[in-house]
Amino acid sequence: MEELSLHILDIAENSIRAGAKNIEIHIEEDSKNDRLTIVIRDDGAGMDEATSEQVLDPFFTTKQGKRVGLGLPLLAAAARRAGGQMQVKSSPRGGTEVVATFQHSHIDRQPLGDMGKTVEMLIIGNPEVEFLFAGHGSGRKWWLDTRGIKKALGKVPICSGEGIRMVRELLKAQGWGEAGG
């Protein structure tokens, strides 16, 4: 994966497969401390301690029919290459949190990529899941919560034409649409 947005997409899809109904994606660009932090938090099934200890092993996966699980190991490697680290916290009672930090200015830090399209695909492709996308950096703050969008849409589905337009407009207004990001 060449962009961090694709790592985020992969991890969010893992959350959905784990039964998450609420997923938070936080991005903090801290130029003063030369840090980029990505946090992905869910309320999915969670993992027991033995599974949590193995998730960074590329030859471990819980997916049926797969022999490798590269999502988390690739993100961890990307963080290490860019002078950062990654932590995974989970509980068998539910919920997982992935925190990846990067030296923002590091020559080997992958670009963030098209977060607008990533968030749009997650929201539209998973209308039953609530997403919160928040953060700050590059002189701006952003906040997108599907609960508010769904409330504004009323009975109109978020994956309808009107819902998709609203999601795109909100992302664009915050600098993540076609004109930003």
Secondary structure as UniProt FT lines:
FT   HELIX           4..17
FT   TURN            18..19
FT   STRAND          22..30
FT   TURN            31..34
FT   STRAND          35..42
FT   HELIX           49..54
FT   TURN            55..56
FT   TURN            58..59
FT   TURN            64..65
FT   HELIX           71..81
FT   TURN            82..83
FT   STRAND          85..90
FT   TURN            92..93
FT   STRAND          96..103
FT   TURN            104..105
FT   TURN            107..108
FT   HELIX           115..125
FT   TURN            127..128
FT   STRAND          130..137
FT   TURN            138..139
FT   STRAND          140..145
FT   HELIX           146..153
FT   TURN            154..155
FT   TURN            158..159
FT   HELIX           161..173
FT   TURN            174..175
FT   TURN            178..179
//
